[in-house]
Amino acid sequence: MFHLIWYILIGLISGLIARSVMHVHLTIFWTIVLGIIGSIVGGCVTHLFSRPTNERYHPAGLIFSILGALLVLFICYKLKIHFPQVNPF
C-alpha cells in the first residue's frame, strides 16, 4: 500500500516540475500519470547504466523521474499528442 502512495507522490512531484518547465497546463490526474510514466522511463534508463546497490531505491530516482517526464512531454509535443488541458483563466 505504501508503494502505491509513494509512486503517486513521486509522480506528482516529477509531473509538477516537468509541466512547469515545459509550460503545459494539465489536470492533477494527468500530472500524476505523466510523472509515473516519467518515473518508469527514467528508471529504465538508470537501470541500463547502473544497478542500485540496495534493491529498494535508486539514488537518482527523483532526478531521472523528472527527466523521464520531460522526455515524455517532449516526445508528445513532437508527435502532436495532446493531453487534456486546463485553461488557466
C-alpha positions in Angstrom: 0.0 0.0 0.0 2.8 2.4 0.8 4.5 1.7 -2.5 1.3 2.9 -4.3 1.2 6.1 -2.2 5.0 6.6 -2.9 4.5 6.2 -6.6 1.7 8.7 -6.7 3.7 11.2 -4.6 6.8 10.9 -6.7 4.7 11.0 -9.8 3.0 14.2 -8.6 6.3 15.9 -7.8 8.1 15.0 -11.0 4.9 15.7 -13.1 4.6 19.2 -11.5 8.2 20.1 -12.2 8.1 18.7 -15.7 4.9 20.5 -16.6 6.2 23.8 -15.2 9.4 23.5 -17.1 7.5 22.8 -20.4 4.8 25.4 -19.7 1.9 22.9 -20.1 -1.4 23.2 -18.2 -2.6 19.7 -17.1 -5.1 18.4 -14.7 -3.8 16.9 -11.4 -4.7 13.4 -12.7 -2.7 13.8 -15.9 0.1 15.4 -14.0 0.4 12.3 -11.8 0.1 10.0 -14.8 2.8 12.0 -16.6 5.1 11.7 -13.5 4.5 7.9 -13.1 5.3 7.4 -16.8 8.3 9.6 -16.5 9.4 7.5 -13.5 9.1 4.3 -15.5 11.1 5.8 -18.4 13.7 7.3 -16.0 14.0 4.0 -14.1 14.6 2.0 -17.3 17.3 4.4 -18.4 19.1 4.3 -15.0 18.9 0.6 -14.7 20.5 0.2 -18.1 23.6 2.1 -16.9 23.9 1.3 -13.2 22.2 -1.1 -10.9 21.3 0.2 -7.4 23.4 -1.1 -4.6 20.4 -1.9 -2.4 17.3 -3.3 -4.2 14.8 -0.8 -2.8 15.8 2.7 -4.1 18.0 4.2 -6.8 19.8 7.3 -5.7 18.9 9.3 -8.8 15.2 8.3 -8.7 13.6 11.7 -8.5 16.0 13.4 -10.8 15.6 10.8 -13.5 11.8 10.7 -12.9 11.7 14.4 -13.8 14.0 13.9 -16.8 11.8 11.0 -17.9 8.7 13.1 -17.6 10.3 15.9 -19.6 11.3 13.4 -22.3 7.7 12.1 -22.4 6.3 15.7 -22.8 8.9 16.4 -25.4 8.0 13.3 -27.4 4.3 14.1 -27.1 5.0 17.6 -28.3 6.9 16.4 -31.4 4.3 13.8 -32.2 1.5 16.3 -31.6 -0.1 14.2 -28.9 -2.2 16.4 -26.6 -3.1 15.7 -23.0 -6.5 17.1 -21.8 -5.5 20.6 -20.7 -7.0 23.0 -18.2 -7.5 26.7 -19.0 -5.5 28.8 -16.5 -8.2 31.5 -16.6 
